Amino acid sequence: MKIRLDISYLGTEYCGWQVQPDKPTVQKFMQNACERAFSAKCEVTGCSRTDSGVHARSFICTCEYDGGNNIPFDRIPIALNLHLPPDIRVRSACEASADFHPRYSAVGKEYEYIFCDSPYHDPFMYGRVTFTPSLDEKKMNLSAARIVGKHDFACFMASGSKITDTVRTVYDCRVRREGNLVILTVSADGFLYNMVRIIAGTLMQCGRGALTEADIDRIIRSGDRKNAGQTLMPCGLYLNKVFYNEGKENENETE
């Protein structure tokens, strides 16, 4: 049996998705929950290796097992959620085809990075946003538009990454304000390591007036990580959607 799961989680208390020895990870909790619910040894595979502290609104994973309990698909979320901590929730479940892989079958992803532009740190947003005051979201949005397209994005890749093909196609990159929240949304056919967090750090400089739209063009052309902004904290990053060919839902690296 191969089951496709759509889950959400708040990553604050976890060392990312992927199982690590003696550390709390989302994959470990999902694996334990699946094995308890289905009474079988399970293999749980995720669509991405999100970093420590990164959140996900819609994260796709599969659970594969032989024998064990057969649970109706509409009851699987309830059964799994009984065995999961409250900051990890299964949203839906369905049968997956034999050739479906949550990572390699994906054709794109959408992330959000959330800033809180407030004169004080809202304690209820702690661990879920990056606090920074005085952002001009209009300047950020104009600069974000320069990132859209097929480019060599080496400048937005973490130093030391072993990836050699740094060309990606960004379908959408925009910034909007909702009250005190300034939200960056970016979708692409694949992401380099820390790419969204570096884009967010660069656009933050635009929002503060330290960089302009023209600087974005210059930074991308340079291909030099040193010319881009800082890598922002993971707490503001959310995996928003994973796209597959079924309706538009390749990943080349992780965020």
N, C-alpha and C positions, 0 to 999 in steps of 0.2 A: 504494500500500500504506500502510495506517495501522495502526501497532502500538501497543498499550498496554503500558507497562512499569511494573513495581513495583520501585522501587529503595530502597536504604538508603545513608546516607552520614554520616560524621563531619564536621561542618562547621568544625572548628577551623582548617583551613588555607585556607578558602574565604571569599570576600566574598559569601556568600549564593548563591542559585540563579541569579538572572538575569544574563545576559551583561553585562559592563561592560568598557569599553576598558582594555586593559593590566592587567587584574586577574584572578586565578584565581577562576573561578566554577564551580559544579557543572554548570550548563547548557552552558557552553563545553566542558567535558570530555566530557559526554554527547554533544554534537553531533559532536565530533571522533571519538569512538569509533563512533558510528553511521555516519558517512560512511566510515570506514575498513572497518568490517565489511560494509556493504552496497554499497560502491563506488559511491555515488551521493550527490548533494546532498541533505541531510536537513533537515527542519524539526522541531525538538524543542520541545515545549510542556509546561510544568509546571503542577501543581495549585496552586502558591503561590509567592510571591517571598520565601522565607525570608531572614532577615537574616544578615549576616556572623556566623559562629560558631555558628549554630543548627544542630542535628542533625536527622536524620529516620530513623525506623525503617521507615516505609512511606510513600514519596512516589510519587505517580502522575504519569507523564508519557506523552506520545505522541511517536512518531517517524513522520513522513510522508515518503515518497520515491517517485519514479517510476523504473522500470527497475532496474538494479543487480542485486545478488545476491539470490536467494530462499533464505532459511535457514529450516529447520523451526523452528517456534515453541519446541519444547523445547530447541533448540540455541542459540537467540538469546542467553540469559543467558551461556552459555559464550563465545560469539563476542564479545560486547560486553565482558565482563570481562577478556578478553585485552588490550584496548586502554584499560582504565581503571586509575587508581591504586588501591592497595589500600584506601583509605578511602572509595571509592565502589563499590558492588556492585549489579548487576542481580539481583533475586530471582526474577522471573518475567516472561513475555511472552505476549501473546495478541493476536488480531486485534481491532481496535477498530471499532465501527460508524462510518459516515460522520458521524453527528451527535454522536458522543461528544466532549466537551471536558473535559480533566482538571480544569479550574477551574470552568467554568460548569455542568457536569453534576453537580457535587458538591452534596450536601444537608447536609453537616456535616463537622466535623473533631474529632479528639481530640488534645490536647496533654498532655505531661507536663512538669513542672518539678521538677528533682531538687536537693535540698539535701544536703550532707554535714555532719551534726551530729557533729563530731569535735573533740577537743582539739588535733589536729594536722592539717596538710594532707597527705593521702595523695597522694604524687607520681603514683601510677597513675590517680588520678581527676582530675588537673589538666586543665583545659580541657573537662571533661565534667559538672561539677557546680558549684554555688555553695557554698563553704565557709562555714558559720556555726554556732557552737556554741549549746547550751542552748535547743533548740526544744521546745516542748510540742505535740506533734502532735495531741493530743486537743483542745486549745483551737483549734488551726488547723482541724481537721476540723469542729468545731461552727460556726465562723465561715464556713467554706467553704459549708456547707449554705445559708446566707443568700443566697448568690449565685445559687443555682439558680432558674430561672424566666425569664419574659419581662420585661425591664427596659430602661430607658434607661441604658446603661453608659458615658455620656460621661465619667464620673469615671475610668474605666479605659482611656481613650484618650490616646495621646501628644499633648502640646500641639502645636498647629500643624497637625494633620491636617485635611484639607479635606473629610472625610466629614461629611455633614449629618444622615443618618439613623443615629442611634447606638443604636437599639433592636435587641437581639439576644435570642435564647432560649438560655439555658444549660440543657442537659439533665442534666448531672451535674457536680458539683464536690466533690471529696473529697480528704482527706489521709491517708496511711498511713505507717507506719514499717517499714522492712526493715533491721534492724541499725542502722548509723550513717546510713543513707539515709532522708530524709524526702521523700516523693514526693507532689506535687500532680498530680491528674488532672482535666482539665476538658474537656468536650465541649459543642459548641454548633452552631447552624445557621450561624454566621459569627462572625468575630472582628474587632475593631477593631485598629488598628495598635498593637502592643506590649501588647495587652490582657492576655495571659497573664502576661507579665513584670511588669506592674503589679499584677495580682491576686496574684502570688507575693510581690511586695514588701509588699503590704498584709497578707497572711496571715502573713508572717514577723514582722510587728509584733505580730500576735495571738499567735504562738508565743512571743514574748518578753515578753508581758504588757503591751505598750504600748497595744494596742487590744483591744476586746471584741466579742462578737457584735453587740451593739446598735450599736456604732460602724460596723459594716459596713452596716447598714440606713441609718444617717445619711449615710454617705459616698455610697451609691448614690442616695439621695433628693436630695442636694445637686447632683449632676451636675457637680461641680467637681473637676478633676484635682488641684488643690492639696491636697485633703483625703485623697487616697489615698496609699498608700505609694510608695516609690521604684521606678523601673524597674530590675529586676535585670539582671545581666549575661546575655548570650545563651548563654553556655556551658552553662547548666543546662536549656535548653529543647530539647524533642524533639517533632517532629511524629510522633504515634504512629499515627494512622489517618486515612484519608479515606473518608467514607461516600458511597455512591451508591445510587440507587433499586433497583439489582439485588437488594440484600439488606439494605440500610441502609448502604450505604456512601455551596449557593449560597454560595458564598463571597462576602463583601462587601468584604473587605480582606485584608491580609496580617498575619502575625505575625513 
